[in-house]
Amino acid sequence: MPVKMRLARHGRKRYAYYHIVVADSRAPRDGRYIERVGTYNPNSNPATIDLDFDKAFDWLMKGAQPTDTVKGILSYKGVLYKKHLMGGVKKGAFDEAEAEKRLDSWMSEKDAKIQAKIDRLAGDAIAETEKQLDAETKINEKRAATISARNGALAAEAEAKIAAEKADREEAEAEVAAELAVAKAAKEEAEAKVAAEIEAKKAKAEVVAETKAEPVAELKVEAKAETPAASKEAPKKEGEKS
């Protein structure tokens, strides 16, 4: 029966990963399979490939036909290169030890390239992260400067308002003090005027009292002067001769 090496889909929607299987070409894509030889996850960068090298090589040598995607995976992992080297051994171009040596050298170079790619991607990720951090830092600094300027303006406005309120209060207090001073002066003036009027009335009353007292004294003096003369002449009784 025709045997193929192909991918069987697994995973959720928009996050699929695949099993690398050996199956009958007539079977459904995700149906029954003969053997699983690895997994392939394209969601990571670089893609994660877990392949049983010996099983994949054995099925390839048995005549299993890989699909285009699986063929790329086998080439990436060196399975096809080993098949090519085994063909050279079969033709007598070199022995199996030389083939293993060449395969090991190729695998080392491949691993170095893969590691270099991983390091480059990690470096790019770090650089991108630093770039984003720098951009965020600049944005935060700009935002902080804007907030500081706004707070400064608000503080200045509040101080100006407080100063204006203080000036208004001082002006009002000065007006009240002036009004109180005027009222106090008016009160003192009124009190002085009333006191002056009282003193004037008191003086006038004293003058009037003195004026009334003088005639009475004179009358008393005159009466006193006339009283002895009258007393010397006793009244005559009836029948007496003068």
C-alpha positions as CSV (number, residue, x, y, z in Angstrom):
1,M,0.0,0.0,0.0
2,P,1.2,3.6,-0.6
3,V,2.6,5.1,2.6
4,K,3.0,8.8,3.2
5,M,4.7,10.9,5.8
6,R,2.4,13.9,6.5
7,L,1.1,16.2,9.2
8,A,-2.0,15.5,11.4
9,R,-3.5,18.7,12.7
10,H,-4.1,19.2,16.4
11,G,-4.7,22.2,18.7
12,R,-7.3,24.9,18.9
13,K,-8.5,27.4,16.3
14,R,-5.7,29.8,15.1
15,Y,-3.2,27.9,17.3
16,A,-2.7,24.6,15.5
17,Y,0.3,22.3,16.0
18,Y,0.9,19.1,14.1
19,H,2.0,15.5,14.6
20,I,4.3,14.1,12.0
21,V,2.9,10.7,11.1
22,V,3.3,7.8,8.8
23,A,-0.1,6.8,7.4
24,D,-1.8,5.2,4.5
25,S,-2.3,7.8,1.8
26,R,-5.9,6.8,1.5
27,A,-6.7,7.5,5.1
28,P,-8.2,10.9,6.2
29,R,-5.7,13.6,7.1
30,D,-6.5,13.5,10.8
31,G,-7.6,9.9,10.8
32,R,-5.7,6.7,11.7
33,Y,-2.0,6.4,11.2
34,I,0.7,3.8,11.3
35,E,3.2,5.5,13.5
36,R,4.0,9.0,14.8
37,V,7.6,10.1,14.3
38,G,7.5,13.6,15.7
39,T,5.7,16.9,16.3
40,Y,5.8,20.3,14.6
41,N,4.8,23.6,16.2
42,P,4.9,26.6,13.9
43,N,3.6,29.0,16.5
44,S,7.1,29.6,18.0
45,N,10.0,31.4,16.4
46,P,11.9,29.5,15.2
47,A,9.4,26.7,14.8
48,T,9.7,23.9,17.3
49,I,10.4,20.5,15.7
50,D,10.7,17.3,17.7
51,L,11.6,14.5,15.3
52,D,12.6,10.9,15.9
53,F,15.5,11.0,13.5
54,D,16.1,7.2,13.2
55,K,12.4,6.4,12.7
56,A,12.0,9.1,10.1
57,F,15.1,7.9,8.2
58,D,14.0,4.3,8.4
59,W,10.5,5.1,6.9
60,L,12.1,7.3,4.3
61,M,14.5,4.4,3.3
62,K,11.5,2.1,3.2
63,G,9.9,4.2,0.5
64,A,7.5,6.5,2.5
65,Q,6.8,9.6,0.5
66,P,6.8,12.9,2.5
67,T,4.5,15.7,1.7
68,D,6.1,19.1,0.8
69,T,5.9,20.4,4.4
70,V,7.3,17.2,5.9
71,K,10.0,17.1,3.2
72,G,11.1,20.6,4.3
73,I,11.1,19.4,7.9
74,L,13.2,16.3,7.1
75,S,15.6,18.5,5.1
76,Y,15.8,21.0,8.0
77,K,16.7,18.2,10.5
78,G,19.2,16.5,8.2
79,V,17.3,13.3,7.4
80,L,17.4,13.9,3.6
81,Y,21.1,14.8,3.8
82,K,21.8,11.5,5.5
83,K,19.8,9.7,2.8
84,H,22.0,11.5,0.3
85,L,25.2,10.4,2.1
86,M,24.0,6.8,2.3
87,G,23.5,6.9,-1.4
88,G,27.2,8.0,-1.8
89,V,28.2,5.1,0.5
90,K,26.2,2.7,-1.6
91,K,27.9,3.9,-4.7
92,G,31.3,3.6,-3.1
93,A,32.2,7.3,-3.1
94,F,33.2,7.1,0.6
95,D,32.7,4.8,3.5
96,E,30.0,5.0,6.2
97,A,32.4,6.5,8.7
98,E,33.1,9.4,6.4
99,A,29.3,9.8,5.9
100,E,28.8,9.9,9.7
101,K,31.6,12.5,9.9
102,R,30.1,14.7,7.2
103,L,26.6,14.4,8.8
104,D,28.0,15.3,12.2
105,S,29.8,18.3,10.7
106,W,26.6,19.4,8.9
107,M,24.5,19.0,12.1
108,S,27.0,21.1,14.1
109,E,26.8,23.9,11.5
110,K,23.1,23.6,11.4
111,D,22.8,23.8,15.2
112,A,25.2,26.8,15.2
113,K,23.0,28.5,12.6
114,I,19.9,27.7,14.6
115,Q,21.4,29.0,17.8
116,A,22.7,32.1,16.1
117,K,19.1,32.7,14.9
118,I,17.7,32.2,18.4
119,D,20.3,34.6,19.8
120,R,19.6,37.2,17.1
121,L,15.9,36.9,17.7
122,A,16.5,37.2,21.5
123,G,18.7,40.3,20.9
124,D,16.1,41.8,18.6
125,A,13.4,41.1,21.3
126,I,15.6,42.8,23.9
127,A,16.3,45.7,21.7
128,E,12.6,46.1,20.8
129,T,11.8,45.9,24.5
130,E,14.4,48.6,25.3
131,K,13.1,50.7,22.5
132,Q,9.6,50.4,23.9
133,L,10.8,51.2,27.4
134,D,12.6,54.3,26.1
135,A,9.5,55.4,24.2
136,E,7.4,54.8,27.3
137,T,9.9,56.7,29.4
138,K,9.8,59.7,27.1
139,I,6.0,59.6,27.1
140,N,6.0,59.4,30.9
141,E,8.5,62.2,31.2
142,K,6.5,64.4,28.8
143,R,3.3,63.5,30.7
144,A,5.0,64.3,34.0
145,A,6.2,67.6,32.6
146,T,2.7,68.5,31.4
147,I,1.2,67.5,34.7
148,S,3.8,69.5,36.6
149,A,3.2,72.6,34.4
150,R,-0.5,72.2,34.8
151,N,-0.1,71.8,38.6
152,G,2.2,74.8,38.6
153,A,-0.3,76.9,36.7
154,L,-3.1,75.7,39.1
155,A,-0.9,76.5,42.1
156,A,-0.1,80.0,40.7
157,E,-3.8,80.6,40.0
158,A,-4.7,79.4,43.5
159,E,-2.0,81.7,45.0
160,A,-3.3,84.6,42.9
161,K,-6.8,83.9,44.0
162,I,-5.8,83.7,47.7
163,A,-3.8,87.0,47.3
164,A,-6.8,88.7,45.6
165,E,-9.1,87.4,48.4
166,K,-6.6,88.6,51.0
167,A,-6.4,92.1,49.3
168,D,-10.2,92.2,49.2
169,R,-10.5,91.2,52.8
170,E,-7.9,93.8,53.9
171,E,-9.6,96.5,51.8
172,A,-13.0,95.5,53.4
173,E,-11.4,95.6,56.8
174,A,-9.8,99.0,56.1
175,E,-13.2,100.3,54.9
176,V,-14.9,98.9,58.0
177,A,-12.1,100.5,60.2
178,A,-12.5,103.8,58.4
179,E,-16.3,103.7,58.9
180,L,-15.8,102.8,62.6
181,A,-13.3,105.7,63.0
182,V,-15.8,108.1,61.4
183,A,-18.6,106.7,63.5
184,K,-16.4,107.0,66.6
185,A,-15.4,110.6,65.7
186,A,-19.0,111.5,65.1
187,K,-20.0,109.9,68.4
188,E,-17.3,111.7,70.2
189,E,-18.3,115.0,68.5
190,A,-21.9,114.4,69.4
191,E,-21.0,113.5,73.0
192,A,-18.8,116.6,73.2
193,K,-21.7,118.7,71.8
194,V,-24.1,117.3,74.3
195,A,-21.7,117.8,77.1
196,A,-21.2,121.4,76.0
197,E,-24.9,121.9,75.8
198,I,-25.3,120.4,79.3
199,E,-22.5,122.6,80.7
200,A,-24.1,125.7,79.0
201,K,-27.5,124.9,80.4
202,K,-26.0,124.2,83.8
203,A,-24.1,127.6,83.7
204,K,-27.3,129.3,82.6
205,A,-29.3,127.7,85.3
206,E,-26.7,128.9,87.9
207,V,-26.8,132.4,86.5
208,V,-30.6,132.4,86.7
209,A,-30.5,131.0,90.2
210,E,-28.1,133.7,91.3
211,T,-30.2,136.4,89.7
212,K,-33.3,135.2,91.5
213,A,-31.5,135.0,94.8
214,E,-30.3,138.6,94.9
215,P,-33.8,140.4,95.3
216,V,-34.8,138.0,98.0
217,A,-31.7,138.9,99.9
218,E,-32.4,142.6,99.5
219,L,-36.0,142.1,100.7
220,K,-34.8,140.3,103.7
221,V,-32.4,143.0,104.5
222,E,-35.0,145.7,104.2
223,A,-37.5,143.7,106.2
224,K,-34.9,143.2,108.9
225,A,-34.2,147.0,109.0
226,E,-37.8,147.9,109.3
227,T,-38.8,145.4,112.0
228,P,-37.2,147.1,115.1
229,A,-38.8,150.5,114.5
230,A,-42.2,148.9,114.3
231,S,-41.6,146.9,117.5
232,K,-40.8,150.1,119.5
233,E,-44.2,151.4,119.0
234,A,-46.6,149.2,120.9
235,P,-50.1,149.2,119.8
236,K,-52.4,151.3,121.9
237,K,-55.2,149.7,123.8
238,E,-58.7,151.0,123.7
239,G,-59.5,153.5,126.3
240,E,-56.0,154.7,126.8
241,K,-55.0,158.2,126.1
242,S,-52.4,159.1,123.8
